[in-house]
Structures are given as C-alpha cells and as structure tokens.
Amino acid sequence: MSLLSTSMLENDDEDDDGKAVASRKTHCIFFQWHYWTTRYYRFRYWYESMKETFGTPFLGLVATVYCVQGLKSFSKLALNYLLKDVLKLQPTSSQALIATAGIPWGIKPLYGIISDSFPLFGYRRRSYLFVCAVLSIVAHVGLSTKSGTSTAVTVTSLLLVTNLSTAVSDVV
C-alpha cells in the first residue's frame, strides 16, 4: 500500500467501468516488479563481488555450513519427543541436558585458536572440517539407533558431539 501514490488512492470512485481500478493494479504490479528486479540485481552485484573476493569454493563451503545449521533445527522436534516421551524426563532435566549439550557453543573462540596453532595433516582448516563432519555423522547415526537413545547420559554425550562439530565448523 505504501508503494501507491496518494493521487491514485484519491481517485477510487471516479470511474464506474473499472478503468481507475485497472490502472491502480497495473501501477502496483509495476512497482512490485521493479522492487523484485532491483533486489535481484543488488543480490547479483553482491554475489559477484563476494565471488571475486573469496572464490566460489569458499562461498560454497560457507553456504553448506549454514545450510546444515539451519536444517539442524528440524531435529529439535524429534529431540523434544525423545526427551519427553521416550526417556520420560521432566522439563527441568531435559533443559539441563540441552544446556549441557550446548556448552561447545560457548567456547567457540578456543576452536579458532586451536585450529590455527595445531594443524592436522598439514592443514589448518580443511582437516578440522573433515574430522568434525565424520564425528557429526557418527553422533547422528548413534542418535538414530535405539541403543544410542537408551539413557540420558548417552543422549547428552551424542548431542555434545554434534554441537561440538557444528560449532567448530562454524568457527573454522
């Protein structure tokens, strides 16, 4: 509504045959089209400058890491079901478990210092990302098995490993 000018809004009841209404719709559609095409070109300019500065492989890596972090939110519903219905934990116990599993996010600067100071297999970043990906896969497979979700301690340790791997890949 803010894209329409006041003169177009004042001419609401001028034409009974629908000409004013059609012109308003056309004008509004033009502004919407212009808005989205401008957004597209701004995004394209930003993307091209980022690609020129950092390169396509790095942008792909960043997009993958943050896509994984976003998709991780889908598992929170299953985690709540696991803690409440399978393990029969009280809300205070489940929150303590989730808070304990979230500790790796609080010490993120440490991961950057470690990866810069102690390279693995000759690489400072790539090897840490690979190790974290493997640990995350193992922990998620463990969470998907019945034996991996039998006690609160195993669930906490597996969630700790998944959060550790995600936090390290976020920093590194």
VEXKE-647177 format. One record per residue (C-alpha): residue number from 1; x, y, z; residue in one letter. Coordinates in Angstrom, 3 decimals. Example, Ala and Ser with C-alpha at 12.3 -4.5 7.8 and 13.67 -1.06 7.14 Angstrom:
residues 2
+-----+----------+----------+----------+----+
|   i |     east |    north |       up | aa |
+-----+----------+----------+----------+----+
|   1 |   12.300 |   -4.500 |    7.800 |  a |
|   2 |   13.670 |   -1.060 |    7.140 |  s |
+-----+----------+----------+----------+----+
//
This chain:
residues 172
+-----+----------+----------+----------+----+
|   i |     east |    north |       up | aa |
+-----+----------+----------+----------+----+
|   1 |    0.000 |    0.000 |    0.000 |  m |
|   2 |    2.882 |    2.340 |    0.659 |  s |
|   3 |    4.042 |    1.937 |   -2.951 |  l |
|   4 |    0.906 |    3.623 |   -4.298 |  l |
|   5 |    0.815 |    7.393 |   -4.593 |  s |
|   6 |   -1.896 |    9.386 |   -2.816 |  t |
|   7 |   -3.335 |   10.707 |   -6.087 |  s |
|   8 |   -4.164 |    7.164 |   -7.162 |  m |
|   9 |   -5.848 |    6.427 |   -3.856 |  l |
|  10 |   -7.994 |    9.567 |   -4.061 |  e |
|  11 |   -9.446 |    8.570 |   -7.468 |  n |
|  12 |  -11.234 |    5.498 |   -6.129 |  d |
|  13 |  -14.762 |    6.354 |   -7.207 |  d |
|  14 |  -14.095 |    8.302 |  -10.437 |  e |
|  15 |  -14.787 |    5.564 |  -12.957 |  d |
|  16 |  -17.632 |    3.128 |  -12.685 |  d |
|  17 |  -16.392 |    0.997 |  -15.576 |  d |
|  18 |  -13.228 |   -0.179 |  -13.770 |  g |
|  19 |  -10.604 |    1.875 |  -15.609 |  k |
|  20 |   -9.221 |    3.502 |  -12.473 |  a |
|  21 |   -9.067 |    0.175 |  -10.686 |  v |
|  22 |   -7.181 |   -1.399 |  -13.588 |  a |
|  23 |   -4.685 |    1.456 |  -13.720 |  s |
|  24 |   -4.056 |    1.182 |   -9.980 |  r |
|  25 |   -3.474 |   -2.558 |  -10.262 |  k |
|  26 |   -1.131 |   -2.074 |  -13.207 |  t |
|  27 |    0.776 |    0.627 |  -11.361 |  h |
|  28 |    1.082 |   -1.529 |   -8.242 |  c |
|  29 |    2.246 |   -4.546 |  -10.253 |  i |
|  30 |    4.876 |   -2.371 |  -11.920 |  f |
|  31 |    6.199 |   -1.275 |   -8.533 |  f |
|  32 |    6.290 |   -4.854 |   -7.285 |  q |
|  33 |    8.114 |   -5.968 |  -10.409 |  w |
|  34 |   10.573 |   -3.094 |  -10.089 |  h |
|  35 |   11.093 |   -3.865 |   -6.394 |  y |
|  36 |   11.963 |   -7.518 |   -7.014 |  w |
|  37 |   14.154 |   -6.870 |  -10.055 |  t |
|  38 |   16.073 |   -4.236 |   -8.100 |  t |
|  39 |   16.502 |   -6.719 |   -5.278 |  r |
|  40 |   17.725 |   -9.340 |   -7.749 |  y |
|  41 |   20.332 |   -7.046 |   -9.274 |  y |
|  42 |   21.526 |   -5.902 |   -5.868 |  r |
|  43 |   21.910 |   -9.520 |   -4.789 |  f |
|  44 |   23.659 |  -10.387 |   -8.026 |  r |
|  45 |   26.117 |   -7.497 |   -7.599 |  y |
|  46 |   26.785 |   -8.549 |   -4.002 |  w |
|  47 |   27.267 |  -12.185 |   -5.019 |  y |
|  48 |   29.664 |  -11.303 |   -7.852 |  e |
|  49 |   31.772 |   -9.115 |   -5.561 |  s |
|  50 |   31.881 |  -11.883 |   -2.919 |  m |
|  51 |   32.823 |  -14.443 |   -5.576 |  k |
|  52 |   35.588 |  -12.195 |   -6.856 |  e |
|  53 |   36.916 |  -11.573 |   -3.350 |  t |
|  54 |   36.694 |  -15.068 |   -1.818 |  f |
|  55 |   36.172 |  -17.504 |   -4.689 |  g |
|  56 |   33.395 |  -19.943 |   -5.461 |  t |
|  57 |   34.698 |  -22.893 |   -3.352 |  p |
|  58 |   34.763 |  -20.787 |   -0.195 |  f |
|  59 |   31.253 |  -19.433 |   -0.805 |  l |
|  60 |   30.032 |  -22.997 |   -1.376 |  g |
|  61 |   31.594 |  -24.096 |    1.890 |  l |
|  62 |   30.023 |  -21.226 |    3.825 |  v |
|  63 |   26.625 |  -21.895 |    2.263 |  a |
|  64 |   26.875 |  -25.591 |    3.128 |  t |
|  65 |   27.837 |  -24.945 |    6.762 |  v |
|  66 |   24.981 |  -22.546 |    7.361 |  y |
|  67 |   22.513 |  -24.724 |    5.463 |  c |
|  68 |   23.419 |  -27.618 |    7.760 |  v |
|  69 |   22.949 |  -25.388 |   10.794 |  q |
|  70 |   19.536 |  -24.350 |    9.544 |  g |
|  71 |   18.468 |  -27.904 |    8.796 |  l |
|  72 |   19.587 |  -28.917 |   12.274 |  k |
|  73 |   16.602 |  -27.043 |   13.676 |  s |
|  74 |   14.279 |  -29.695 |   12.207 |  f |
|  75 |   15.708 |  -32.261 |   14.609 |  s |
|  76 |   14.671 |  -30.219 |   17.659 |  k |
|  77 |   11.105 |  -31.535 |   17.455 |  l |
|  78 |   12.370 |  -35.109 |   17.436 |  a |
|  79 |   14.721 |  -34.286 |   20.309 |  l |
|  80 |   11.848 |  -32.930 |   22.394 |  n |
|  81 |    9.880 |  -36.108 |   21.680 |  y |
|  82 |   12.875 |  -38.238 |   22.661 |  l |
|  83 |   13.444 |  -36.432 |   25.936 |  l |
|  84 |    9.777 |  -36.175 |   26.940 |  k |
|  85 |    8.168 |  -39.378 |   25.704 |  d |
|  86 |   10.977 |  -41.909 |   25.322 |  v |
|  87 |   13.293 |  -41.027 |   28.211 |  l |
|  88 |   10.401 |  -39.678 |   30.349 |  k |
|  89 |   12.442 |  -36.701 |   31.569 |  l |
|  90 |   10.938 |  -33.812 |   33.464 |  q |
|  91 |   11.209 |  -30.353 |   31.810 |  p |
|  92 |   13.971 |  -29.271 |   34.208 |  t |
|  93 |   16.033 |  -32.360 |   33.451 |  s |
|  94 |   15.587 |  -32.018 |   29.701 |  s |
|  95 |   16.612 |  -28.347 |   29.825 |  q |
|  96 |   19.685 |  -29.259 |   31.860 |  a |
|  97 |   20.551 |  -31.891 |   29.259 |  l |
|  98 |   20.116 |  -29.423 |   26.380 |  i |
|  99 |   22.146 |  -26.763 |   28.217 |  a |
| 100 |   24.953 |  -29.247 |   28.865 |  t |
| 101 |   24.948 |  -30.289 |   25.215 |  a |
| 102 |   25.183 |  -26.619 |   24.213 |  g |
| 103 |   28.447 |  -25.970 |   26.057 |  i |
| 104 |   30.566 |  -26.194 |   22.856 |  p |
| 105 |   28.862 |  -23.060 |   21.526 |  w |
| 106 |   30.145 |  -21.062 |   24.499 |  g |
| 107 |   33.807 |  -21.762 |   23.839 |  i |
| 108 |   33.903 |  -21.094 |   20.104 |  k |
| 109 |   36.964 |  -18.778 |   20.183 |  p |
| 110 |   39.010 |  -21.658 |   21.536 |  l |
| 111 |   38.424 |  -23.679 |   18.357 |  y |
| 112 |   39.875 |  -20.947 |   16.172 |  g |
| 113 |   42.985 |  -20.709 |   18.348 |  i |
| 114 |   43.448 |  -24.486 |   18.331 |  i |
| 115 |   42.975 |  -24.832 |   14.569 |  s |
| 116 |   45.439 |  -22.003 |   13.893 |  d |
| 117 |   48.034 |  -23.300 |   16.372 |  s |
| 118 |   47.893 |  -27.040 |   15.696 |  f |
| 119 |   47.376 |  -28.020 |   12.058 |  p |
| 120 |   46.088 |  -31.539 |   11.404 |  l |
| 121 |   47.588 |  -33.466 |    8.475 |  f |
| 122 |   49.263 |  -30.295 |    7.219 |  g |
| 123 |   46.047 |  -28.253 |    7.017 |  y |
| 124 |   44.731 |  -25.660 |    9.437 |  r |
| 125 |   41.081 |  -25.716 |    8.444 |  r |
| 126 |   40.244 |  -28.472 |    5.984 |  r |
| 127 |   41.276 |  -31.353 |    8.241 |  s |
| 128 |   39.287 |  -29.964 |   11.177 |  y |
| 129 |   36.204 |  -29.653 |    8.981 |  l |
| 130 |   36.614 |  -33.232 |    7.779 |  f |
| 131 |   37.093 |  -34.616 |   11.311 |  v |
| 132 |   34.080 |  -32.665 |   12.563 |  c |
| 133 |   31.935 |  -33.916 |    9.688 |  a |
| 134 |   32.868 |  -37.522 |   10.453 |  v |
| 135 |   32.204 |  -37.030 |   14.185 |  l |
| 136 |   28.850 |  -35.437 |   13.423 |  s |
| 137 |   27.819 |  -38.316 |   11.163 |  i |
| 138 |   28.809 |  -40.877 |   13.795 |  v |
| 139 |   26.925 |  -38.986 |   16.525 |  a |
| 140 |   23.790 |  -38.588 |   14.394 |  h |
| 141 |   23.830 |  -42.266 |   13.492 |  v |
| 142 |   24.204 |  -43.020 |   17.203 |  g |
| 143 |   21.212 |  -40.836 |   17.975 |  l |
| 144 |   19.155 |  -42.653 |   15.364 |  s |
| 145 |   19.718 |  -46.076 |   16.936 |  t |
| 146 |   17.745 |  -47.453 |   19.850 |  k |
| 147 |   20.864 |  -48.171 |   21.907 |  s |
| 148 |   22.099 |  -44.610 |   21.406 |  g |
| 149 |   18.951 |  -43.189 |   22.949 |  t |
| 150 |   18.566 |  -45.581 |   25.858 |  s |
| 151 |   19.894 |  -43.313 |   28.629 |  t |
| 152 |   20.131 |  -39.597 |   29.219 |  a |
| 153 |   23.926 |  -39.824 |   29.519 |  v |
| 154 |   24.360 |  -41.307 |   26.027 |  t |
| 155 |   21.946 |  -38.785 |   24.529 |  v |
| 156 |   23.806 |  -35.932 |   26.243 |  t |
| 157 |   27.194 |  -37.140 |   25.046 |  s |
| 158 |   25.982 |  -37.641 |   21.466 |  l |
| 159 |   24.336 |  -34.209 |   21.433 |  l |
| 160 |   27.542 |  -32.747 |   22.847 |  l |
| 161 |   29.500 |  -34.235 |   19.932 |  v |
| 162 |   27.013 |  -32.933 |   17.331 |  t |
| 163 |   27.100 |  -29.443 |   18.842 |  n |
| 164 |   30.893 |  -29.561 |   19.052 |  l |
| 165 |   31.222 |  -30.485 |   15.392 |  s |
| 166 |   28.776 |  -27.790 |   14.298 |  t |
| 167 |   30.418 |  -25.116 |   16.465 |  a |
| 168 |   33.913 |  -25.990 |   15.232 |  v |
| 169 |   32.816 |  -25.910 |   11.600 |  s |
| 170 |   31.172 |  -22.547 |   12.263 |  d |
| 171 |   34.451 |  -21.066 |   13.537 |  v |
| 172 |   36.944 |  -22.825 |   11.322 |  v |
+-----+----------+----------+----------+----+
//
